[in-house]
Amino acid sequence: MGLLQLLKSQFLCHLVMCYVFLVSGVIINLLQLCTLPLWLVSKQLARRVNIRLSYCISSQMVAALEWWSGTECTLYTDPKSYPLYGKENAIVVLNHMYEIDFLCGWTFCERFGVLGSSKVLAKKELAYVPVIGWMWYFMEIVFCKRKWEEDRRTVAQSLQNLRDYPENYWFLLYCEGTRFTPKKHQVSMQVAESKGLPQLKYHLLPRTKGFWVTVQNLRGTAMAVYDSTLNFRDNEAPTLLGILNGKKYHADLYVRRIPLELIPEDEAECAAWLHKLYQEKDGFQEHYTQTGRFPGTTVSPPRRPWSLINWLFWFCLLLYPLGLLLAQLIGSGSMLTIAASVALCSAASLGFRWMIGQTEIDKGSSYGNKEAPLNNN
């Protein structure tokens, strides 16, 4: 292990990164709160301001992946589709197998300049989580309760609100509804068998209702669906803690651009289309497992410097007052004050580790774990 790699794995480095992310996040959340009066004057201007503010948060996590850990990303795609990425609104359908697949989705957005405006269908509970959840609230992220009768109207209304969005965005969608685990896969395939659907090896049965509602409400706004299948070389299972420790991974992402007009408008036909799509995704994963690559031409979209510049800006801005505070604490000689500061830092670190823990597969959502047959429509 080199000296730099050893440094990246130290708890003190993690504590500093935690401090910068949380404090900068709260500052940005407060700035977003200050934009509320602007919504009354100019909704579009308020949206553009919040895109930039949100980028200041999400790009820090992308910078950790791209610049801190040095993770590489190779894109497999049609050269004819490549020039369109980032130039149009799109629905991005991602597989949900890894602890950092959401971060790879953000990196995909960042490489094509739509990270600040990217959207996602997220659990309602996440709206109450400081920093990320509050950022999403101001970004008009679509939240759901995973109760279809309640979600049908609210999700459709949230999607309709995006029709006049002032900048290009990608709507990231995990149609499987939850992260892949062997237990969830077993239950999901029992449902597939009961419905006469083909078995999937690398995916859960997609939940078609949310996809259909998304496509129907974004027709005329989104131009295409980007079918995206992610895998990692050397059979690695990357973790957010590994990224924090500076471990380098190599991601391979296969993306197909499918014009939205090719997707059926009828709900039943759209559901059948999505099931067929996931059978094809399963085939792509099988091809990757056997050959170590996806089909198609490879490109490596260049890293943009803005995520690193933003990250360094917040480090420089926030480490100076932290240094002054530490100097005052040491100079005071008060053991009580020092002990209280250590306790506060430890609590902040535990909170940050808890946030990381929520991405771990074995601590993920129990959604899809039920032994009873599930309604996967």
Backbone torsions as a table, in degrees:
resi	resn	phi	psi	omega
1	MET	NA	125.3	-179.9
2	GLY	-72.0	167.8	-178.0
3	LEU	-62.8	-42.5	-180.0
4	LEU	-64.3	-42.1	179.0
5	GLN	-64.6	-38.1	177.7
6	LEU	-63.5	-40.5	179.7
7	LEU	-63.2	-41.9	-178.2
8	LYS	-64.7	-26.1	-177.4
9	SER	-87.3	-1.3	-175.7
10	GLN	-78.9	142.1	-178.8
11	PHE	-60.2	-35.6	-178.9
12	LEU	-62.2	-40.3	176.6
13	CYS	-62.5	-42.7	179.3
14	HIS	-63.4	-38.4	-179.9
15	LEU	-65.1	-40.8	178.0
16	VAL	-65.7	-43.3	178.4
17	MET	-62.2	-40.6	177.3
18	CYS	-60.7	-47.0	-179.9
19	TYR	-59.4	-48.2	-177.8
20	VAL	-64.1	-43.7	-177.9
21	PHE	-65.6	-47.5	-176.2
22	LEU	-69.5	-44.7	-178.0
23	VAL	-68.4	-45.3	178.0
24	SER	-63.7	-36.4	178.9
25	GLY	-63.6	-43.7	178.9
26	VAL	-65.6	-40.4	177.5
27	ILE	-60.4	-43.9	-179.8
28	ILE	-67.5	-39.3	175.9
29	ASN	-58.7	-40.8	178.5
30	LEU	-66.2	-39.3	176.2
31	LEU	-64.1	-37.9	177.1
32	GLN	-64.9	-37.7	176.9
33	LEU	-61.3	-34.8	179.6
34	CYS	-70.5	-13.9	178.9
35	THR	-83.8	-5.6	-177.6
36	LEU	-56.2	-45.5	177.4
37	PRO	-62.2	-28.3	-179.6
38	LEU	-65.5	-29.9	178.8
39	TRP	-61.1	-31.9	-179.8
40	LEU	-73.2	-26.4	-178.1
41	VAL	-90.3	-49.2	-178.9
42	SER	-150.1	103.7	-178.7
43	LYS	-61.8	-40.5	-177.0
44	GLN	-68.2	-38.4	176.9
45	LEU	-66.2	-41.2	177.8
46	ALA	-61.0	-39.4	177.8
47	ARG	-63.5	-44.8	-179.1
48	ARG	-63.5	-38.9	177.7
49	VAL	-64.3	-43.2	-178.7
50	ASN	-70.0	-28.1	174.0
51	ILE	-60.6	-45.2	-180.0
52	ARG	-68.1	-40.3	179.5
53	LEU	-66.4	-41.8	179.4
54	SER	-64.7	-35.5	178.0
55	TYR	-60.7	-34.7	-179.6
56	CYS	-63.1	-25.3	177.6
57	ILE	-88.8	-57.7	-173.4
58	SER	-64.8	-32.4	-179.0
59	SER	-69.4	-20.1	175.9
60	GLN	-65.5	-39.3	178.7
61	MET	-71.0	-36.6	175.8
62	VAL	-65.2	-40.1	178.2
63	ALA	-61.9	-37.7	177.3
64	ALA	-62.1	-39.1	179.4
65	LEU	-71.4	-48.9	-172.1
66	GLU	-80.6	-41.5	-171.6
67	TRP	-103.9	-36.2	-179.2
68	TRP	-77.5	-50.5	-179.1
69	SER	-88.6	-20.5	179.8
70	GLY	73.9	20.4	-179.6
71	THR	-60.3	133.1	180.0
72	GLU	-97.2	153.5	178.6
73	CYS	-136.4	120.9	175.9
74	THR	-106.9	130.7	-177.2
75	LEU	-104.6	128.8	173.7
76	TYR	-105.8	119.6	-176.9
77	THR	-162.4	170.1	176.5
78	ASP	-75.9	125.0	179.7
79	PRO	-56.7	-26.4	179.2
80	LYS	-72.9	-27.8	-179.8
81	SER	-84.3	-28.8	-173.2
82	TYR	-52.5	-44.9	-178.6
83	PRO	-64.1	-17.2	-177.8
84	LEU	-84.7	-18.8	-176.7
85	TYR	-65.5	126.9	-178.0
86	GLY	88.5	-7.8	-178.0
87	LYS	-104.7	1.3	-176.9
88	GLU	-149.2	158.3	171.4
89	ASN	-74.0	143.0	-177.3
90	ALA	-152.5	155.7	172.3
91	ILE	-101.8	120.4	-177.2
92	VAL	-103.5	115.4	-179.8
93	VAL	-97.2	113.2	-174.6
94	LEU	-112.3	146.9	169.5
95	ASN	-77.0	157.1	-171.0
96	HIS	-127.9	74.6	-173.2
97	MET	-117.2	-24.8	-171.0
98	TYR	-113.3	158.6	-179.5
99	GLU	-68.6	-24.6	-178.1
100	ILE	-114.6	20.4	-178.6
101	ASP	-64.7	-29.8	176.4
102	PHE	-64.7	-36.4	-179.4
103	LEU	-71.3	-35.8	175.6
104	CYS	-67.5	-35.3	174.9
105	GLY	-63.0	-41.3	176.8
106	TRP	-64.5	-38.9	179.0
107	THR	-64.2	-40.4	174.8
108	PHE	-57.4	-44.1	177.3
109	CYS	-63.0	-43.8	-177.5
110	GLU	-63.2	-41.3	-178.2
111	ARG	-61.1	-25.0	-177.9
112	PHE	-114.1	15.5	168.6
113	GLY	76.8	22.8	-179.7
114	VAL	-122.7	19.6	-178.2
115	LEU	-63.6	-45.4	-176.8
116	GLY	-62.3	-29.0	-176.1
117	SER	-104.3	1.5	-176.3
118	SER	-65.2	149.5	-178.5
119	LYS	-121.9	166.2	178.2
120	VAL	-154.2	154.7	171.7
121	LEU	-92.8	112.0	-170.7
122	ALA	-124.9	158.9	176.2
123	LYS	-64.0	140.6	-178.2
124	LYS	-57.2	-34.4	-177.3
125	GLU	-61.3	-27.9	-177.6
126	LEU	-69.1	-19.4	179.9
127	ALA	-64.4	-20.3	-176.7
128	TYR	-97.1	-0.4	179.8
129	VAL	-82.6	124.5	-180.0
130	PRO	-56.9	156.7	178.7
131	VAL	70.6	-82.8	-175.0
132	ILE	-67.5	-50.6	-177.9
133	GLY	-63.0	-43.4	179.5
134	TRP	-67.9	-36.3	174.9
135	MET	-59.9	-45.0	-179.6
136	TRP	-62.1	-35.2	179.7
137	TYR	-59.0	-45.6	-179.1
138	PHE	-75.0	-16.1	178.3
139	MET	-91.5	6.9	178.7
140	GLU	59.7	38.6	175.4
141	ILE	-64.4	145.8	-178.9
142	VAL	-86.3	115.5	-180.0
143	PHE	-103.0	147.4	178.9
144	CYS	-137.7	157.6	179.3
145	LYS	-100.1	-0.7	-175.6
146	ARG	62.2	28.5	171.8
147	LYS	-123.2	104.9	-165.8
148	TRP	-57.0	-42.2	-176.6
149	GLU	-62.6	-33.8	177.3
150	GLU	-81.7	-37.0	-174.0
151	ASP	-74.9	-29.3	-172.1
152	ARG	-54.2	-46.6	-177.0
153	ARG	-77.4	-45.1	-175.5
154	THR	-68.7	-39.5	178.8
155	VAL	-65.9	-43.5	179.4
156	ALA	-61.5	-41.3	179.7
157	GLN	-65.8	-41.8	178.6
158	SER	-62.8	-39.0	178.6
159	LEU	-68.9	-38.3	178.0
160	GLN	-62.1	-33.5	179.3
161	ASN	-64.1	-18.5	-178.2
162	LEU	-87.9	-3.1	-174.4
163	ARG	-66.3	-26.7	179.2
164	ASP	-108.4	26.2	-177.8
165	TYR	-63.6	136.6	-168.9
166	PRO	-78.2	-15.3	-178.2
167	GLU	-131.8	158.6	179.1
168	ASN	-61.6	140.6	178.4
169	TYR	-142.1	157.4	171.0
170	TRP	-113.5	134.8	178.1
171	PHE	-101.2	107.6	-176.7
172	LEU	-83.8	128.0	-172.8
173	LEU	-132.7	123.9	173.6
174	TYR	-101.9	95.2	-173.3
175	CYS	-68.0	-19.3	178.5
176	GLU	-72.5	-17.1	174.1
177	GLY	83.8	-22.2	-178.6
178	THR	-159.2	164.3	-176.3
179	ARG	-75.1	143.4	-178.8
180	PHE	-63.8	129.1	167.6
181	THR	-139.5	157.2	179.5
182	PRO	-55.6	-40.1	-178.8
183	LYS	-66.8	-45.5	179.0
184	LYS	-64.2	-35.8	178.8
185	HIS	-65.1	-41.4	179.1
186	GLN	-61.1	-46.3	179.3
187	VAL	-64.5	-42.5	-178.7
188	SER	-62.6	-39.7	-179.4
189	MET	-73.4	-25.1	171.8
190	GLN	-64.6	-40.0	176.3
191	VAL	-64.6	-43.3	179.5
192	ALA	-59.8	-42.4	179.8
193	GLU	-64.8	-40.2	-179.1
194	SER	-67.2	-24.3	-178.9
195	LYS	-101.1	2.8	178.8
196	GLY	71.7	27.2	179.6
197	LEU	-97.7	149.4	179.4
198	PRO	-60.4	147.9	178.3
199	GLN	-74.6	144.2	175.9
200	LEU	-111.8	142.4	-177.3
201	LYS	-97.1	-34.6	-172.4
202	TYR	-116.9	2.5	-177.4
203	HIS	-137.1	159.3	168.7
204	LEU	-86.5	162.2	177.4
205	LEU	-63.1	126.1	-178.8
206	PRO	-68.2	148.1	177.7
207	ARG	-95.2	110.6	-163.8
208	THR	-82.2	-26.4	-174.7
209	LYS	-63.6	-46.2	179.8
210	GLY	-62.5	-38.6	178.7
211	PHE	-65.4	-45.6	-178.8
212	TRP	-61.9	-44.2	179.4
213	VAL	-63.0	-40.6	179.0
214	THR	-63.0	-48.6	-178.9
215	VAL	-62.6	-44.2	-177.3
216	GLN	-64.0	-38.7	-176.0
217	ASN	-83.2	-15.5	178.8
218	LEU	-106.3	4.8	175.4
219	ARG	-62.0	135.0	-177.9
220	GLY	87.8	-13.8	177.2
221	THR	-110.2	-52.9	173.6
222	ALA	-86.3	138.5	-176.2
223	MET	-92.5	-23.1	-172.8
224	ALA	-158.5	163.0	167.8
225	VAL	-103.0	130.0	173.9
226	TYR	-99.7	100.9	177.1
227	ASP	-75.0	113.0	-170.9
228	SER	-120.5	126.0	-179.3
229	THR	-123.2	122.0	-173.3
230	LEU	-107.6	140.7	171.2
231	ASN	-149.8	167.3	-179.2
232	PHE	-125.5	143.3	-178.1
233	ARG	-69.6	155.8	177.0
234	ASP	62.7	25.2	177.1
235	ASN	57.0	29.8	-179.5
236	GLU	-77.7	149.0	175.4
237	ALA	-116.6	85.4	-173.1
238	PRO	-66.2	151.0	178.5
239	THR	-129.4	159.7	177.4
240	LEU	-66.6	-33.5	176.8
241	LEU	-66.0	-36.2	175.9
242	GLY	-63.2	-41.2	176.6
243	ILE	-60.8	-43.8	-179.6
244	LEU	-61.8	-34.2	178.8
245	ASN	-80.6	1.6	177.4
246	GLY	81.8	17.0	-179.9
247	LYS	-74.7	135.5	-177.7
248	LYS	-94.0	132.9	175.7
249	TYR	-121.1	169.2	174.4
250	HIS	-130.6	112.7	-178.9
251	ALA	-95.0	141.4	171.9
252	ASP	-117.9	128.6	-176.4
253	LEU	-127.2	122.1	178.4
254	TYR	-101.9	122.0	-176.0
255	VAL	-124.9	127.6	173.3
256	ARG	-114.5	131.5	176.0
257	ARG	-92.8	121.1	-179.2
258	ILE	-119.1	111.9	-179.8
259	PRO	-54.7	138.8	-174.1
260	LEU	-63.0	-28.3	-178.6
261	GLU	-68.6	-13.8	178.0
262	LEU	-82.7	-9.3	-179.1
263	ILE	-92.1	127.1	-176.7
264	PRO	-59.5	146.8	177.9
265	GLU	-84.0	-30.8	178.9
266	ASP	-65.1	136.7	-174.6
267	GLU	-61.2	-45.6	-178.8
268	ALA	-65.6	-41.9	179.2
269	GLU	-67.8	-36.3	177.0
270	CYS	-65.6	-39.2	177.8
271	ALA	-62.7	-44.2	178.4
272	ALA	-63.2	-38.8	178.6
273	TRP	-62.4	-42.0	-179.3
274	LEU	-67.7	-39.9	177.5
275	HIS	-62.1	-39.5	178.2
276	LYS	-65.7	-38.7	178.1
277	LEU	-59.4	-43.3	-178.3
278	TYR	-72.0	-27.6	171.8
279	GLN	-65.3	-38.7	177.2
280	GLU	-68.0	-41.1	177.2
281	LYS	-60.1	-39.2	178.0
282	ASP	-61.5	-39.2	177.5
283	GLY	-64.5	-38.5	178.3
284	PHE	-64.9	-39.7	178.2
285	GLN	-66.8	-37.5	177.3
286	GLU	-64.4	-41.3	177.5
287	HIS	-61.4	-40.9	179.7
288	TYR	-66.4	-41.8	-180.0
289	THR	-61.0	-37.4	-176.5
290	GLN	-82.8	-33.8	-172.1
291	THR	-113.1	-16.4	-177.6
292	GLY	79.9	13.8	178.6
293	ARG	-156.1	160.3	174.2
294	PHE	-93.0	161.9	174.5
295	PRO	-70.6	159.2	174.8
296	GLY	104.6	174.7	-179.0
297	THR	-79.0	141.9	179.8
298	THR	-100.1	140.1	172.4
299	VAL	-139.1	154.8	176.4
300	SER	-121.4	93.3	179.7
301	PRO	-56.2	130.8	-176.2
302	PRO	-66.3	146.7	173.3
303	ARG	-68.5	136.6	174.6
304	ARG	-90.4	144.1	-174.8
305	PRO	-77.2	-12.0	-169.4
306	TRP	-65.6	-34.2	178.9
307	SER	-65.7	-40.4	178.5
308	LEU	-68.0	-42.5	179.3
309	ILE	-61.1	-44.2	178.5
310	ASN	-62.3	-42.7	-179.7
311	TRP	-62.1	-46.6	179.8
312	LEU	-65.3	-35.0	177.8
313	PHE	-60.3	-46.8	-178.7
314	TRP	-69.3	-35.5	176.1
315	PHE	-61.4	-47.6	-178.7
316	CYS	-65.0	-39.4	-177.3
317	LEU	-68.2	-38.4	-170.9
318	LEU	-98.8	-20.7	180.0
319	LEU	-75.5	-29.4	179.4
320	TYR	-61.8	-52.8	177.9
321	PRO	-65.1	-29.4	176.9
322	LEU	-65.3	-41.9	177.8
323	GLY	-62.4	-42.4	177.6
324	LEU	-61.8	-41.7	180.0
325	LEU	-63.0	-44.5	179.9
326	LEU	-63.1	-40.0	178.6
327	ALA	-62.6	-40.6	179.0
328	GLN	-67.1	-39.1	179.6
329	LEU	-63.5	-45.7	-179.6
330	ILE	-66.2	-39.4	179.9
331	GLY	-68.6	-26.0	-178.0
332	SER	-70.1	-31.9	179.1
333	GLY	73.8	4.0	-179.1
334	SER	-82.9	115.4	-179.5
335	MET	-66.4	-33.3	179.6
336	LEU	-64.3	-44.5	179.6
337	THR	-64.6	-43.1	179.6
338	ILE	-64.1	-42.1	179.7
339	ALA	-63.9	-41.0	178.8
340	ALA	-64.2	-38.5	179.1
341	SER	-66.0	-42.6	178.1
342	VAL	-62.9	-40.7	178.9
343	ALA	-64.1	-40.4	179.0
344	LEU	-64.7	-43.4	178.3
345	CYS	-63.2	-40.8	179.1
346	SER	-63.9	-40.7	178.8
347	ALA	-64.2	-42.4	178.2
348	ALA	-62.7	-40.7	179.2
349	SER	-64.7	-42.5	178.5
350	LEU	-63.2	-38.7	177.5
351	GLY	-63.2	-41.1	178.9
352	PHE	-66.4	-42.6	177.9
353	ARG	-64.5	-33.4	176.4
354	TRP	-64.2	-41.7	177.8
355	MET	-61.9	-40.3	176.7
356	ILE	-64.5	-40.0	-179.0
357	GLY	-60.7	-27.0	-179.7
358	GLN	-68.9	-17.0	178.1
359	THR	-88.9	-10.6	-176.9
360	GLU	-72.3	138.7	-174.4
361	ILE	-60.4	-43.5	-176.9
362	ASP	-74.2	-6.6	177.0
363	LYS	-116.6	15.0	-176.0
364	GLY	-76.4	-173.8	-178.9
365	SER	-60.8	144.9	175.2
366	SER	-84.1	-0.4	178.9
367	TYR	-58.3	122.4	-179.5
368	GLY	95.9	-0.1	-179.5
369	ASN	-92.0	-7.8	-174.7
370	LYS	-63.9	138.5	179.4
371	GLU	-72.8	-27.8	179.0
372	ALA	-69.4	152.5	179.1
373	PRO	-57.1	138.4	-178.0
374	LEU	-99.8	152.5	172.0
375	ASN	-89.4	99.0	-175.5
376	ASN	-92.3	12.6	178.1
377	ASN	-82.5	NA	NA
